[in-house]
């Protein structure tokens, strides 16, 4: 895994006994590929009733210490989980919403100098898709995996010294503000009630989540990666897929699980 020379393989989560008691935890969840399966069109992702009930149960049992940490914007997170509104970090930490509803965000103008060049690059290469989230710009290459190297090289042209950082993900490369990542987002949320003083638990599935895993590990928390156990990661534990995560969380929250349709 790029940038993770010291990362090791995660251990399987054997049981919920591997986790602290829920009332002592601050739960942080990635969305796509973690709570919900990945879909080719990001707009097709919507939380089903079973997941909504499960998250409501976890909020109740944990005293409200549940937050979402995603590469999506806060607006898109709210669309997915409507009508529920969670404390959340959007755009890899460039947007934050605290439990009291107060929000912070990075201006979309940070991408103004990169936006025209990226638009031309995507237009010149069939099968690529540009997702403009305002303070981040993502180039998706799911339909053209053969262009992965070309996309990464182009995006690296906006690297350090430009106030921007390049973030790789599953069939996507993203430009984001260099000051923020999922680790900084979780650390910021941990300063506010009801998260403060709790044991952080972060669950994700992708390269975009590795900074979050590392930060949680530094605080003696629990880091869980969803996916193959053979991929090097900073996470201490792994689960195979979102369905396995739902089963574990249902047991942790003392509720019956409802599978996604």
C-alpha positions in Angstrom: 0.0 0.0 0.0 1.5 3.3 -1.0 2.8 5.4 1.9 2.4 2.6 4.4 5.8 0.8 4.5 5.3 -0.2 8.2 1.7 -1.4 7.8 0.9 -5.0 8.6 -2.0 -7.3 8.0 -5.0 -6.8 10.3 -6.2 -9.6 12.7 -9.7 -10.9 12.3 -12.3 -9.5 14.7 -13.0 -12.8 16.5 -15.9 -11.5 18.5 -17.4 -8.4 20.1 -15.3 -9.3 23.1 -12.4 -7.7 21.1 -14.2 -4.3 21.5 -14.6 -2.1 24.6 -18.0 -1.8 26.1 -20.2 0.4 23.9 -20.8 3.0 26.6 -17.1 3.7 26.7 -16.7 4.0 22.9 -16.7 6.8 20.4 -17.8 5.2 17.1 -16.6 6.6 13.8 -17.7 5.1 10.5 -16.7 5.5 6.9 -19.8 5.3 4.6 -19.1 3.7 1.2 -17.7 0.2 1.4 -18.1 0.2 5.1 -21.7 0.8 6.3 -23.0 0.4 2.7 -21.8 -1.5 -0.3 -20.0 0.4 -3.1 -22.1 1.2 -6.2 -21.0 2.4 -9.6 -23.0 5.6 -9.3 -22.4 7.4 -6.0 -26.0 8.9 -6.2 -27.5 5.4 -6.0 -26.2 4.9 -2.4 -29.0 5.3 0.2 -29.2 4.0 3.7 -31.8 1.2 4.0 -34.2 1.0 6.9 -32.3 -1.8 8.6 -29.1 0.3 8.7 -31.1 3.3 9.9 -32.5 1.3 12.8 -29.1 -0.2 13.7 -27.4 3.3 13.8 -30.3 4.6 15.9 -29.8 1.8 18.4 -26.0 2.4 18.5 -26.6 6.1 19.2 -29.0 5.3 22.0 -26.8 2.7 23.7 -23.6 4.8 23.3 -25.1 8.1 24.5 -25.0 9.6 21.0 -21.3 9.0 20.4 -21.7 8.0 16.7 -20.2 10.0 13.8 -19.7 9.5 10.1 -16.3 10.2 8.5 -16.4 10.3 4.7 -15.0 11.6 1.5 -18.5 12.7 0.6 -19.8 16.2 1.3 -21.9 16.8 4.4 -24.8 17.5 2.1 -24.4 14.1 0.4 -24.0 12.3 3.7 -27.3 13.9 4.8 -29.0 12.8 1.6 -27.9 9.2 2.2 -29.1 9.0 5.9 -32.1 11.3 5.7 -33.9 12.1 7.9 -31.2 11.4 10.5 -28.4 14.0 10.8 -25.2 12.8 12.4 -22.1 14.5 13.7 -19.8 14.1 10.7 -16.7 14.9 8.7 -17.1 15.4 5.0 -14.6 15.7 2.2 -11.9 13.8 4.2 -12.1 16.3 7.0 -12.3 19.5 5.0 -15.9 19.8 6.3 -16.9 19.2 10.0 -20.2 19.1 11.8 -20.0 18.9 15.6 -22.7 17.3 17.8 -24.2 20.7 18.6 -24.8 21.3 14.9 -22.0 23.8 14.4 -20.3 23.3 11.0 -16.9 24.3 9.6 -15.9 24.1 5.9 -13.1 24.9 3.5 -14.0 27.2 0.6 -14.4 25.7 -2.9 -12.1 28.4 -4.1 -9.1 26.3 -3.0 -9.7 24.2 -6.1 -10.2 27.1 -8.5 -6.7 26.9 -10.1 -7.0 23.1 -10.6 -10.6 22.9 -11.8 -10.1 24.0 -15.4 -7.1 21.7 -16.0 -8.9 18.7 -14.5 -12.0 19.3 -16.6 -9.9 19.3 -19.8 -8.0 16.2 -18.7 -11.2 14.3 -18.1 -12.8 15.5 -21.3 -9.8 14.3 -23.3 -9.9 10.8 -21.8 -13.1 8.8 -22.5 -14.5 6.9 -19.5 -13.2 9.2 -16.8 -15.6 11.1 -14.6 -14.9 14.3 -12.7 -16.8 14.7 -9.4 -16.6 18.3 -8.2 -17.4 18.4 -4.5 -16.3 22.0 -4.0 -13.3 21.8 -1.7 -12.2 18.5 -3.3 -12.1 17.2 -6.9 -12.2 13.5 -7.6 -11.4 11.7 -10.9 -13.1 8.3 -11.1 -11.7 5.7 -13.4 -13.9 2.7 -12.7 -14.9 2.4 -16.3 -11.2 2.8 -17.5 -9.0 1.0 -15.0 -6.3 1.0 -17.6 -5.9 4.7 -17.1 -5.1 4.4 -13.3 -1.5 5.3 -13.8 -2.2 8.2 -16.1 -4.7 9.7 -13.7 -2.4 9.4 -10.7 0.5 11.0 -12.6 -1.7 13.9 -13.7 -3.1 14.5 -10.2 0.4 14.4 -8.7 1.1 17.5 -10.7 -0.9 19.4 -8.0 1.1 18.0 -5.1 2.9 19.5 -2.1 3.5 23.2 -2.0 0.1 23.8 -3.8 -2.0 23.6 -0.5 -3.4 20.4 -2.0 -2.8 16.7 -1.4 -3.5 13.7 -3.6 -5.7 11.0 -2.1 -6.0 7.6 -3.7 -9.0 5.4 -3.3 -10.9 2.5 -5.0 -10.9 3.5 -8.7 -10.6 7.1 -7.8 -7.9 9.7 -7.2 -8.8 12.9 -5.4 -7.4 16.3 -4.8 -8.1 17.6 -1.3 -6.8 20.4 1.0 -3.5 19.2 2.4 -4.3 20.3 5.9 -7.1 17.8 6.5 -7.6 14.0 6.5 -9.7 11.6 8.3 -7.3 11.4 11.2 -7.5 15.2 11.8 -11.3 15.0 11.5 -11.6 12.3 14.2 -9.2 14.1 16.5 -11.2 17.3 16.2 -14.5 15.5 16.9 -12.9 13.7 19.9 -12.5 17.1 21.6 -16.3 17.5 21.9 -19.0 15.8 24.0 -20.1 13.1 23.8 -16.9 11.8 22.2 -14.4 13.4 24.6 -12.8 10.9 27.0 -14.0 7.8 25.2 -12.1 5.1 23.4 -12.2 5.8 19.7 -13.3 3.1 17.3 -12.9 3.8 13.6 -14.1 1.5 10.8 -13.3 2.0 7.1 -12.4 0.1 4.0 -10.0 2.1 1.8 -6.7 4.0 1.5 -8.6 7.1 2.4 -9.2 5.7 5.9 -5.6 4.8 6.7 -4.9 8.2 8.4 -7.9 7.6 10.6 -6.7 4.1 11.5 -3.3 5.5 12.5 -4.8 8.3 14.6 -7.1 6.0 16.5 -4.2 3.6 17.1 -2.1 6.4 18.6 -5.0 6.9 21.1 -5.1 3.2 22.0 -8.4 2.8 20.2 -9.8 0.2 17.9 -9.3 0.3 14.1 -11.1 -2.1 11.8 -10.7 -2.4 8.0 -13.5 -3.9 5.9 -12.2 -6.1 3.1 -9.5 -8.6 2.3 -7.2 -9.7 5.2 -4.3 -9.8 2.7 -4.1 -6.0 2.2 -1.5 -4.2 4.3 -3.1 -1.7 6.6 -2.7 0.4 9.7 -5.9 -1.1 11.0 -5.6 -3.6 13.9 -8.5 -5.8 12.8 -10.5 -6.6 9.7 -14.0 -7.8 8.8 -14.8 -9.2 5.3 -17.7 -6.9 4.2 -20.4 -4.5 5.3 -22.7 -7.4 6.1 -20.3 -8.8 8.6 -19.9 -5.4 10.2 -23.7 -5.1 10.6 -23.8 -8.4 12.4 -21.1 -7.4 14.8 -22.7 -4.0 15.5 -26.1 -5.5 16.0 -24.6 -7.9 18.6 -22.6 -5.0 20.2 -25.8 -2.9 20.4 -27.9 -5.8 21.6 -30.3 -5.6 18.6 -31.4 -8.0 15.8 -29.8 -7.2 12.5 -31.7 -6.4 9.4 -29.8 -7.2 6.2 -29.7 -4.7 3.3 -32.1 -5.4 0.5 
